[in-house]
Amino acid sequence: MAAALNHTLRFILYRLVTFLEKGGRAHFSDVSQNVKRLILRDASESKKDFVNIIPPYTLPPIKTYCRNKALFVTGMVQKLDQKLPVANEYLLLSGGVREGVVDLDLDELNVYARGTDYDMDFTLLVPALKLHDRNQPVTLDMRHSALCHSWLSLRLFDEGTISKWKDCCTIVDHINGATNYFFSPTKVADWFYDSISIVLSEIQKKPQRGMPKVEKVEKNGTIISIILGVGSSRMLYDIVPVVSFKGWPAVAQSWLMENHFWDGKITEEEVISGFYLVPACSYKGKKDNEWRLSFARSEVQLKKCISSSLMQAYQACKAIIIKLLSRPKAISPYHLRSMMLWACDRLPANYLAQEDYAAHFLLGLIDDLQHCLVNKMCPNYFIPQCNMLEHLSEETVMLHARKLSSVRSDPAEHLRTAIEHVKAANRLTLELQRRGSTTSIPSPQSDGGDPNQPDDRLAKKLQQLVTENPGKSISVFINPDDVTRPHFRIDDKFF
């Protein structure tokens, strides 16, 4: 029976995950008898419906095109008032903020629906400031903040940087007469949104060949959401202004002393190459001053060490909880990601490597999630002393725990519901694309040619540089005098 469970659930998981990826996108408990009976019944049914969930899809080349155009917009912002670093390193993550790729608060985000509003979604981290110091742990000013949060004084920077950014700071005057400028996440987000709006307004006044159509620009709290359209395809970019650090924060130094699932698979240098401050505050913090530590760069590296079957289970569980636990906001996909990383540390490597255990992993993630809810305890993976659920009320905890109990008693039915949502979004997307292909008229912003050709060359060039320069720092350089052409920097050499 366990074999039938895994066979059917793995089949469903594979189809669901494949679509999500293309559309963008713990001793684990034993399987209950109720689940076994349900899956065994389903195993005898026709699989044709699942096979047809994912028709041929043609978005990935357009994704590359829109990605480079999003970088073009940030390059124009840099040219506007030269505040952003000229040689900047952007981190592009597959999946929007609502998908939990970054630990940000979702309460202030407008609701966007795949298929209705967009076809693929991404998160772009744009450093407003950079600090590079690999020689010693980075000490942050956490005197006024909760764990995992910090204020950022511009005393760490030179006078030129202070002069450039002081209008985006809160000012604290000390008794001795000294003035301290604290980098404000809300003011930086306001500046960034205003700058992007100016740039996009200029682009619309003077359309340039090859620029995608701007479908929507909205400020969601400290996040700027842009939907770009190329033909009938729409890309959602959640752009997040951040502070970028090389090195590792002192507050997370003890985490490095522990044993982890990635030991021996990737080097410590890859994991601790850098971290961010993202514009989010704690539940009792001061929004104008408080930033949240983010280890998004490290999480990209850790993902390489997670088995495909566990990642499938994670994607399926995420699809379920996004719908089921959306109101009130309490559990985000980022919490689920943290629980998965803790499970990887806790469970034997040979168990996690089992390719046919996707169903076991899914049920284990649901159990872990419910355990965290009931105990109001979800430690941050990198700073375990930070409990990400301690602010929840008992009423909210019990509400979500009951919902998860219903999932645990009938996981296959909830997976089917998630698949139906995916199929509906897919049908809507394909219908919109069909209409667009038959009715669209070339836009003055379109050059009428193949938008993917130059970007294919760019992608191949980047891949070649990565292959030929292992372990070196590679960044995109945007020339303020010619933002139409990105260049690459390897350490101190430009190409």
C-alpha positions as CSV (number, residue, x, y, z in Angstrom):
1,M,0.0,0.0,0.0
2,A,2.9,2.4,0.8
3,A,4.2,1.8,-2.8
4,A,0.8,2.7,-4.3
5,L,0.7,5.8,-2.1
6,N,4.1,7.0,-3.2
7,H,3.5,6.1,-6.8
8,T,0.3,8.1,-7.1
9,L,1.3,11.0,-4.9
10,R,4.7,11.3,-6.7
11,F,2.8,11.4,-10.0
12,I,0.6,14.3,-8.7
13,L,3.5,16.1,-7.1
14,Y,5.6,15.8,-10.3
15,R,2.9,17.4,-12.4
16,L,2.1,20.1,-9.9
17,V,5.7,21.0,-9.3
18,T,6.6,21.0,-13.0
19,F,3.8,23.4,-13.7
20,L,4.8,25.7,-10.8
21,E,8.4,25.7,-12.0
22,K,7.5,26.5,-15.6
23,G,5.0,29.1,-14.3
24,G,7.6,30.9,-12.5
25,R,6.4,28.8,-11.8
26,A,10.4,14.8,10.8
27,H,11.2,11.6,11.6
28,F,8.4,12.1,9.2
29,S,5.2,10.4,10.3
30,D,3.8,7.2,9.0
31,V,1.0,7.4,6.5
32,S,-2.4,7.0,8.0
33,Q,-4.7,4.2,6.9
34,N,-7.3,6.7,5.7
35,V,-4.8,8.2,3.3
36,K,-3.7,4.8,2.1
37,R,-7.3,3.7,1.3
38,L,-8.0,7.0,-0.6
39,I,-4.7,6.8,-2.6
40,L,-5.2,3.1,-3.5
41,R,-8.6,3.9,-4.8
42,D,-7.2,6.8,-6.9
43,A,-4.4,4.7,-8.2
44,S,-6.8,2.6,-10.2
45,E,-8.3,5.7,-11.9
46,S,-7.1,7.0,-15.2
47,K,-4.0,9.2,-15.2
48,K,-5.0,11.0,-18.4
49,D,-6.3,14.1,-16.5
50,F,-3.0,14.6,-14.7
51,V,-1.0,14.1,-17.9
52,N,-2.9,16.9,-19.6
53,I,-2.4,19.5,-16.8
54,I,0.7,20.9,-18.5
55,P,0.4,21.7,-22.2
56,P,3.4,22.9,-24.1
57,Y,4.6,26.2,-22.6
58,T,6.7,28.9,-24.3
59,L,7.5,31.4,-21.5
60,P,11.1,30.7,-20.5
61,P,12.8,32.6,-23.3
62,I,10.4,35.6,-22.7
63,K,11.4,35.3,-19.0
64,T,15.0,36.1,-20.0
65,Y,13.9,39.0,-22.1
66,C,11.8,40.6,-19.3
67,R,14.5,39.9,-16.7
68,N,17.0,42.0,-18.7
69,K,14.4,44.7,-19.2
70,A,13.8,44.8,-15.4
71,L,17.6,45.3,-15.0
72,F,17.3,48.1,-17.6
73,V,14.8,49.9,-15.4
74,T,17.0,49.7,-12.3
75,G,19.9,51.0,-14.5
76,M,17.8,54.0,-15.4
77,V,17.0,54.5,-11.7
78,Q,20.8,54.6,-11.0
79,K,21.3,57.2,-13.7
80,L,18.5,59.4,-12.3
81,D,20.3,60.6,-9.2
82,Q,23.4,58.2,-8.9
83,K,22.3,56.9,-5.5
84,L,22.4,53.2,-6.4
85,P,25.9,51.6,-6.6
86,V,27.2,51.7,-10.2
87,A,28.7,48.2,-10.1
88,N,25.8,46.4,-8.5
89,E,24.9,42.8,-7.7
90,Y,21.3,41.9,-8.1
91,L,19.8,38.7,-6.8
92,L,16.9,37.4,-9.0
93,L,14.8,34.7,-7.3
94,S,12.3,32.5,-9.0
95,G,8.9,33.2,-7.4
96,G,7.4,36.4,-6.0
97,V,7.5,37.6,-2.5
98,R,4.1,36.0,-1.9
99,E,5.7,32.6,-2.7
100,G,8.0,33.0,0.4
101,V,11.3,33.3,-1.4
102,V,12.2,36.1,1.1
103,D,11.2,36.6,4.7
104,L,9.0,39.6,4.3
105,D,5.6,40.5,5.8
106,L,2.7,39.6,3.4
107,D,0.0,41.6,5.2
108,E,0.4,44.8,3.1
109,L,0.6,43.0,-0.3
110,N,-2.2,43.3,-2.7
111,V,-3.6,40.0,-3.9
112,Y,-2.4,39.0,-7.4
113,A,-3.6,35.8,-9.0
114,R,-1.6,33.7,-11.4
115,G,-3.5,33.5,-14.7
116,T,-5.6,36.5,-14.0
117,D,-2.9,39.1,-13.3
118,Y,0.4,37.4,-14.3
119,D,1.9,34.3,-15.8
120,M,5.3,34.1,-14.1
121,D,6.6,35.8,-10.9
122,F,10.1,36.7,-9.6
123,T,11.7,38.6,-6.8
124,L,14.6,41.0,-7.6
125,L,16.7,42.2,-4.7
126,V,18.3,45.6,-5.5
127,P,21.1,46.8,-3.2
128,A,20.8,50.4,-2.3
129,L,24.0,50.2,-0.2
130,K,26.8,47.7,-0.1
131,L,29.3,46.8,2.7
132,H,32.1,44.4,1.8
133,D,34.1,43.1,4.7
134,R,35.0,39.4,4.7
135,N,37.7,39.6,7.3
136,Q,35.6,39.6,10.4
137,P,31.9,39.0,11.5
138,V,29.6,41.9,10.7
139,T,28.3,43.5,13.9
140,L,25.0,45.2,13.6
141,D,23.2,47.7,15.9
142,M,20.5,45.5,17.5
143,R,20.1,47.5,20.7
144,H,16.7,48.8,19.7
145,S,15.4,45.8,17.8
146,A,14.1,42.3,18.2
147,L,16.2,39.3,17.2
148,C,16.8,39.0,13.4
149,H,16.3,42.8,13.1
150,S,18.6,45.8,13.2
151,W,18.9,49.5,12.7
152,L,21.6,50.7,10.3
153,S,23.6,53.8,11.0
154,L,25.3,55.5,8.1
155,R,28.3,56.1,10.3
156,L,29.6,52.9,8.7
157,F,29.9,54.8,5.4
158,D,31.8,57.7,4.1
159,E,30.7,61.3,4.0
160,G,29.7,61.1,0.3
161,T,27.3,58.2,1.0
162,I,25.8,60.1,4.0
163,S,25.3,63.2,1.9
164,K,23.7,61.2,-0.9
165,W,21.2,59.2,1.3
166,K,20.5,61.5,4.3
167,D,17.1,62.4,2.9
168,C,16.2,58.7,3.3
169,C,17.2,58.6,6.9
170,T,15.7,59.3,10.3
171,I,17.9,61.6,12.4
172,V,18.9,61.1,16.0
173,D,20.7,64.0,17.8
174,H,22.8,63.0,20.7
175,I,23.4,64.9,23.9
176,N,27.0,65.6,22.9
177,G,25.7,67.4,19.8
178,A,26.5,64.6,17.3
179,T,24.0,63.7,14.7
180,N,23.4,60.1,13.7
181,Y,21.6,59.2,10.4
182,F,19.7,55.9,10.5
183,F,18.9,54.4,7.1
184,S,15.1,54.2,6.9
185,P,13.5,51.2,5.1
186,T,10.2,53.1,4.6
187,K,11.9,56.2,3.2
188,V,14.2,54.2,0.9
189,A,11.1,52.3,-0.4
190,D,9.3,55.6,-1.0
191,W,12.3,57.0,-2.9
192,F,12.7,53.8,-4.9
193,Y,9.0,53.8,-5.9
194,D,9.1,57.5,-6.9
195,S,12.3,56.9,-8.9
196,I,10.9,53.9,-10.7
197,S,7.7,55.8,-11.5
198,I,9.7,58.7,-13.0
199,V,11.7,56.3,-15.1
200,L,8.7,54.4,-16.4
201,S,6.9,57.6,-17.1
202,E,9.8,58.8,-19.2
203,I,9.9,55.5,-21.1
204,Q,6.2,55.7,-21.8
205,K,6.6,59.3,-23.1
206,K,9.5,58.2,-25.4
207,P,8.9,54.5,-26.2
208,Q,12.1,52.7,-26.9
209,R,12.4,49.7,-29.2
210,G,12.4,46.4,-27.4
211,M,10.9,47.7,-24.1
212,P,8.0,45.5,-22.8
213,K,4.7,47.0,-22.0
214,V,4.3,48.1,-18.4
215,E,1.0,46.6,-17.3
216,K,1.0,47.7,-13.6
217,V,3.3,49.4,-11.1
218,E,2.2,49.3,-7.4
219,K,3.8,50.0,-4.0
220,N,3.0,47.2,-1.6
221,G,4.4,48.3,1.7
222,T,8.1,48.5,1.1
223,I,8.0,46.4,-2.1
224,I,7.5,47.7,-5.6
225,S,5.5,45.3,-7.8
226,I,5.8,45.6,-11.6
227,I,4.0,43.6,-14.1
228,L,5.7,43.6,-17.6
229,G,4.0,42.4,-20.7
230,V,5.6,41.0,-23.8
231,G,2.9,40.1,-26.3
232,S,0.3,38.1,-24.3
233,S,2.7,37.0,-21.5
234,R,2.9,38.9,-18.2
235,M,5.8,38.8,-15.7
236,L,5.4,39.9,-12.1
237,Y,8.6,41.4,-10.5
238,D,8.6,42.1,-6.8
239,I,11.5,44.6,-6.5
240,V,12.9,44.9,-3.0
241,P,15.5,47.6,-2.0
242,V,18.0,46.0,0.3
243,V,21.4,46.6,2.0
244,S,23.9,44.0,0.9
245,F,26.7,42.7,3.0
246,K,29.7,40.4,2.2
247,G,30.6,38.2,5.1
248,W,28.5,36.9,7.9
249,P,26.6,38.6,10.8
250,A,28.0,38.1,14.3
251,V,24.6,37.2,15.6
252,A,24.5,34.1,13.5
253,Q,28.1,33.1,14.2
254,S,27.2,30.2,16.5
255,W,25.1,28.6,13.8
256,L,28.3,27.9,11.9
257,M,29.6,25.8,14.8
258,E,26.8,23.2,14.5
259,N,26.6,20.2,12.2
260,H,24.4,20.7,9.1
261,F,23.0,18.6,6.3
262,W,25.0,20.5,3.7
263,D,28.4,19.7,5.3
264,G,30.7,18.2,2.8
265,K,28.3,19.0,-0.1
266,I,29.1,22.7,-0.5
267,T,31.8,24.7,1.2
268,E,31.2,27.0,4.1
269,E,32.5,29.9,2.0
270,E,29.6,29.4,-0.5
271,V,27.1,29.4,2.4
272,I,28.4,32.5,4.2
273,S,29.3,34.6,1.2
274,G,26.9,37.4,2.2
275,F,23.5,38.4,3.6
276,Y,21.0,41.2,3.3
277,L,19.0,43.6,5.3
278,V,15.5,43.7,3.8
279,P,12.8,46.4,4.5
280,A,10.7,44.6,7.2
281,C,10.4,45.2,10.9
282,S,9.4,43.0,13.9
283,Y,5.8,43.1,15.2
284,K,6.7,45.6,17.9
285,G,9.5,47.3,16.0
286,K,9.7,50.8,14.6
287,K,8.9,50.6,10.9
288,D,10.9,53.7,10.0
289,N,14.1,52.3,11.3
290,E,14.1,48.6,11.5
291,W,15.4,46.2,8.9
292,R,15.2,42.4,8.9
293,L,18.2,40.1,8.3
294,S,17.8,37.9,5.2
295,F,19.9,35.0,4.2
296,A,18.4,34.6,0.7
297,R,21.9,34.3,-0.9
298,S,22.7,31.4,1.5
299,E,19.3,29.7,0.9
300,V,20.0,29.6,-2.9
301,Q,23.2,27.6,-2.1
302,L,21.4,25.3,0.4
303,K,18.7,24.4,-2.1
304,K,21.3,22.6,-4.2
305,C,21.7,20.1,-1.4
306,I,18.0,19.2,-1.0
307,S,16.7,16.1,-2.7
308,S,14.3,16.4,-5.6
309,S,11.6,14.4,-3.8
310,L,11.7,16.6,-0.7
311,M,11.6,19.7,-2.9
312,Q,8.5,18.2,-4.7
313,A,6.8,17.7,-1.3
314,Y,7.7,21.2,-0.3
315,Q,6.2,22.7,-3.5
316,A,3.0,20.7,-3.0
317,C,2.7,21.6,0.6
318,K,3.3,25.3,-0.2
319,A,0.6,25.2,-2.9
320,I,-1.8,23.8,-0.2
321,I,-1.1,26.2,2.6
322,I,-1.0,29.4,0.4
323,K,-4.7,28.9,-0.2
324,L,-5.7,27.2,3.0
325,L,-3.9,29.5,5.5
326,S,-4.2,32.8,3.7
327,R,-6.5,34.4,6.2
328,P,-5.7,35.5,8.8
329,K,-2.0,35.9,7.9
330,A,0.0,33.7,10.2
331,I,1.9,31.1,8.3
332,S,3.9,32.1,5.2
333,P,5.7,29.8,2.7
334,Y,8.9,31.1,4.3
335,H,8.0,29.4,7.6
336,L,7.5,26.2,5.7
337,R,10.9,26.6,4.0
338,S,12.6,27.0,7.4
339,M,10.9,23.9,8.7
340,M,12.1,22.0,5.7
341,L,15.7,23.1,6.4
342,W,15.4,22.0,10.0
343,A,14.1,18.6,8.9
344,C,17.1,18.3,6.6
345,D,19.4,18.8,9.6
346,R,17.4,16.4,11.8
347,L,16.9,13.4,9.5
348,P,19.4,10.9,8.2
349,A,20.8,11.8,4.8
350,N,20.1,8.3,3.4
351,Y,16.4,8.7,4.4
352,L,16.1,12.1,2.7
353,A,17.8,10.8,-0.4
354,Q,15.0,8.3,-1.1
355,E,13.5,9.1,-4.5
356,D,10.2,7.4,-3.8
357,Y,9.4,9.1,-0.5
358,A,7.7,12.3,-1.7
359,A,4.5,11.3,-0.1
360,H,6.2,10.6,3.3
361,F,7.9,13.9,3.1
362,L,4.7,15.8,2.3
363,L,2.9,14.3,5.3
364,G,6.0,15.0,7.4
365,L,6.0,18.6,6.5
366,I,2.3,18.9,7.4
367,D,3.0,17.3,10.7
368,D,6.0,19.6,11.4
369,L,3.9,22.6,10.5
370,Q,1.2,21.6,12.8
371,H,3.6,20.9,15.6
372,C,5.1,24.4,15.2
373,L,1.7,26.0,15.2
374,V,0.5,24.2,18.4
375,N,3.7,25.1,20.2
376,K,3.9,28.6,18.7
377,M,7.5,27.9,17.9
378,C,9.3,28.2,14.5
379,P,13.0,29.0,14.9
380,N,14.8,30.9,12.2
381,Y,17.1,28.5,10.6
382,F,20.1,30.7,10.7
383,I,19.4,32.5,14.0
384,P,17.6,29.7,16.1
385,Q,17.0,32.0,19.1
386,C,14.6,34.0,16.9
387,N,11.1,32.5,17.1
388,M,9.1,33.6,14.1
389,L,5.8,32.6,15.5
390,E,5.9,34.0,19.0
391,H,3.6,36.9,18.2
392,L,0.7,34.7,17.2
393,S,-2.5,34.7,19.3
394,E,-3.9,31.5,20.7
395,E,-7.1,31.9,18.6
396,T,-5.1,32.2,15.4
397,V,-2.9,29.2,16.2
398,M,-5.9,26.9,17.0
399,L,-7.7,28.1,13.8
400,H,-4.9,27.2,11.6
401,A,-4.1,24.0,13.5
402,R,-7.7,22.8,12.8
403,K,-7.3,23.6,9.2
404,L,-4.1,21.6,9.0
405,S,-5.8,18.6,10.7
406,S,-8.3,18.5,7.9
407,V,-5.4,18.4,5.4
408,R,-3.6,15.7,7.3
409,S,-6.7,13.5,7.3
410,D,-7.3,13.8,3.6
411,P,-4.1,15.1,1.8
412,A,-4.9,13.7,-1.6
413,E,-8.1,15.7,-1.8
414,H,-6.4,18.9,-0.9
415,L,-3.7,18.2,-3.5
416,R,-6.4,17.7,-6.1
417,T,-7.9,21.1,-5.1
418,A,-4.5,22.7,-5.5
419,I,-4.1,21.1,-8.9
420,E,-7.5,22.4,-10.0
421,H,-6.4,25.9,-9.1
422,V,-3.3,25.4,-11.2
423,K,-5.3,24.0,-14.1
424,A,-7.7,26.9,-14.0
425,A,-4.9,29.5,-13.9
426,N,-3.2,27.6,-16.8
427,R,-6.4,27.6,-18.9
428,L,-6.9,31.3,-18.3
429,T,-3.2,32.1,-19.2
430,L,-3.5,30.0,-22.5
431,E,-6.8,31.7,-23.4
432,L,-5.3,35.1,-22.9
433,Q,-2.2,34.2,-24.9
434,R,-4.5,32.8,-27.7
435,R,-6.5,36.0,-27.8
436,G,-3.3,38.1,-27.8
437,S,-1.7,36.1,-30.6
438,T,-4.8,36.6,-32.8
439,T,-5.7,40.2,-32.0
440,S,-2.6,42.0,-30.8
441,I,-1.1,44.9,-32.9
442,P,2.6,45.6,-32.7
443,S,3.2,48.1,-29.9
444,P,5.4,51.2,-30.5
445,Q,7.5,49.8,-27.6
446,S,8.1,46.6,-29.5
447,D,10.8,46.4,-32.2
448,G,8.8,43.7,-34.1
449,G,11.7,41.3,-34.1
450,D,12.6,38.3,-32.0
451,P,13.1,39.7,-28.5
452,N,14.9,36.6,-27.3
453,Q,17.9,36.6,-29.7
454,P,20.1,39.2,-28.1
455,D,19.2,37.9,-24.6
456,D,20.2,34.4,-25.6
457,R,23.6,35.6,-26.5
458,L,23.8,37.5,-23.2
459,A,22.7,34.4,-21.2
460,K,25.3,32.3,-23.1
461,K,28.0,34.9,-22.3
462,L,27.1,34.9,-18.7
463,Q,27.1,31.1,-18.5
464,Q,30.6,31.0,-20.2
465,L,31.9,33.5,-17.6
466,V,30.6,31.5,-14.7
467,T,32.0,28.2,-16.1
468,E,35.4,29.7,-16.8
469,N,35.7,31.6,-13.5
470,P,34.7,29.2,-10.7
471,G,34.7,30.7,-7.2
472,K,35.1,34.3,-8.5
473,S,32.8,37.3,-7.8
474,I,30.7,38.0,-10.9
475,S,28.4,41.1,-11.0
476,V,26.5,43.1,-13.6
477,F,27.8,46.5,-14.3
478,I,25.3,49.1,-15.5
479,N,27.0,52.0,-17.2
480,P,25.0,55.2,-16.3
481,D,25.9,56.7,-19.7
482,D,24.7,53.7,-21.6
483,V,22.2,51.7,-19.6
484,T,21.1,49.8,-22.7
485,R,24.2,47.6,-22.5
486,P,25.1,45.6,-19.4
487,H,28.7,44.5,-18.8
488,F,30.2,42.0,-16.4
489,R,32.8,42.4,-13.7
490,I,34.9,39.5,-12.5
491,D,36.6,40.6,-9.3
492,D,38.1,43.9,-10.5
493,K,38.1,43.2,-14.3
494,F,35.4,44.4,-16.6
495,F,34.1,42.8,-19.8
